[in-house]
Amino acid sequence: MLSPTSSSELPFASLLVYSTRGVSDASRRSRRVAIALKKNATASSSAHGFIALTQYFALRLAEELPRSPFPRWFEDAVLVPVPKSAPLKRGTLWTPMELATRMVALGMGRQVVPLLERHVAVPKSAFCAVGERPGPRQHCDSLRVTMPPSLGASRIVLVDDVITRGATMMGAAMRLRASLSSVEVAGFAALRAMSFDEVESMLSPCAGMISFDGDDRIDRRP
């Protein structure tokens, strides 16, 4: 078990935003998009026809990246997909892996390396009461690093489909930092959740920070 420092920070970026509680049509639609992305559903594109939503997102990210607040976020970085909440079974959809693979194919990142795997299942936050959601330390202790012979990179970007509090991503970063102390670690999520806000436009690029005080208290900004 790791003993995290009293405080820790993880830079993260995201392209889209969705509302978990908003009642407007746009907010409801944003939740449907978040669910569809997790399932890697099919999307309709005027330029590409019917394609996987992860591919559609990667194409949109490549288009928006130069004018985003994080234009060089993936430059010379290894992309590491964030593991699912349970050990991965053969044939199971792993959306962050699909997303990272599409991104690298479009020049965002050097390569995809599944450095992390879940060896102990943790409860899914979506099915937990607020005070019972797993924190960064529980996530960290349930993960292990599958070390390649040579990573050959000085920067890792964790890739996830959706970020809520940031506990999963912070726990993954803690595990990587414990094994790769000389490598810079950052995060990226396709969508970030906004609990109490209405969404006017899902396109809302941001570069922010996840803070952890060592006692499972998480602060994600924005």
N, C-alpha and C positions, 0 to 999 in steps of 0.2 A: 504493500500500500504506500502511495506517495504521501509525503507531508508537504503540502503546498505552502508557499510563503504567505505572509499576512495579507498581501494584496497582489493581484496579477491583472494584466490587461492584455487584450487581444484585439488588434485592429481588424475590422471586417468591412466588407462592402456588399451592397446589394443593388439590384436594378429595379425591381418591382416592389410594390407594397400591397398588402391586402388587409381588410378589416375583419376582425374576429367577431365583432358585435354590432357593427353598423347595420342600419335598416334601410338605407337608400338602395336604389336599384344597382348603382355602381358598386356599393359595398357588398351586396349579395353576389353580384357577378364575380367580384374579386375572390370570394370564398370558393366559388365553383371552379375558378381557374386554379387556385391552390390545390384543391382536391384532384383536379384533372392532371396537374403536373406530377403529383405524387404517384399517380397511376400511369404516367407517361402515355396519356390518351392521345388520340389522333387529332390534329388541328388542321384547319383549312387555310391555306395561304394562296393568295392570288398569283404569286410568283412561282410557287413550288408545288401547288396542288395539295393533296392530303399527305401530311408528314407527321412524324412523332412530335409531341409537344416539346420534348427536350431539344430536338433539332430546330424547331421553330424558335425556341428561346435563345439557343446559341446564335442563330442567325441575327436575331434582334439585338443581342448583346454586342456582337461584332459591329453592327451598324451604329449603336449608341456609344460604344466605348470611347472613341476619340473625343467626344464632347461631354463625357461623364466626369464626375469628380475624381475618378480613379483610372485615368487612361493608360497607366503603365503597371497596373496591379498584377498582371500575369506575366510580365516581361521576364523571361529566363527562369520561370518558376516551374516546379514540379507540382502537379495537381494531385491532391490526395482526397479521394471520396470519403465522406463521413459515413461510418458504418450504420447499419440499421440497428434497431433496439435489441435484436436477438441474433445469435449466430446465424450466418448466412447459409441457407440450404441451396444445393445445386438447382439451378433453374429458376431461382427466385428473382423477381425484378429488383434491381438495385438502382434506383433513379439517380442518385448522385454520381454513380459510375457512368451511367448513360450520358448524363449531362456533361461531366468532365471530359469524356471521350469526344463528344461533339465539339466542345470548346477547343480542345487541342487540335482537332481536325481543321478548325478555322483559324489557327495561328495564335490562340490564347493559351499560353503555357507551352513548356517544352515537351512534356510527356505526362501520362497518367500512371501513377504508381500506387496500388492499393496497399499502402504501408500499414494501415490499421485494420484489425479485425476484432469483432466482439466475441469474447470467449465465455462471458456470462451475460445472460439476458437481463435487461432492466425494464421496469414498467414503462409503457408508452405514456408520455406526458398527457396526451389528449384524453386518456381514460382515467387520469388521476385527479383527485381533489387538489386544490391549489397548494396546500401545505405538504402534500405527499409526493410531489413530483421529484424525480431523481435530480440531485444536484451535480455540480462539476466533479466532486471527488468520487461519487458513485459511478459516474460515467467513466472517469479516468481509470478506476480500479477494475472496471469490466472490460477494458480494452487492452490489447497487446500489440506490439510493433512487430511486423514481419519484415525484418531488415534485408534489403537487397545487398548483393556483394559490394556495390558502390553506388551511392545515391547520386553523387556528382552534381550537387546543386547547393546553393547557399540560401535558397528561399523556397518555402513550401506554402501553398495556398490550399487550405481545407475547402472542399466544395460540398455544399448541401443544397437541397431543393428549397426548403423552408426553414427560417429561423424564427423562434418565438422569444423566449427569454435569453437564449444563448448558452444554456447549461451544457448541452451536448457538444457544441463546438468548443467551448472552453475546456471541457474535460478531455476532448480529443487533442487539443493544443497542449495541455499539461502532459499528457502521455508522450507526445512527440518530443516536447522540450526536455523531458527527462532522459530520453534516449539519444537525442540529437541536439545537444546543447549549443553547438556552433551554428545551427541553421535557424534563420529567421522564419517565424511562423505567422501567417495571417489567415483570415477566413473570407469566404465568399458564399452568399446564399442568393438563389434566384429571387425569392420573395422574402420579405420581412413582415412580421405580423404587427399590426397596430390595434391594440385591444379596444380602446374607447373612442377611436376617431372614425369619422365617415371618410370614405375614399372618393375623391373626385376623379382622379386619374391614377391608374395602377403604375404608370411609368413615373418613377420617382427615385432616380439614382442617388445613392449616398455612399459616403465613406465615413465610418463611425468607429465606435469602440465598445468592447464588452469588458466590464470590470468585475472582478471577483475578490471578495474580502477574506477568503480562506474559511468562511463559515457558511458556505453555500448561499450567500446573498449575492445575487447577480444584478448588475445594472447594465442595460444595453442602451447605447445612445447612438443614433436615434432609434 
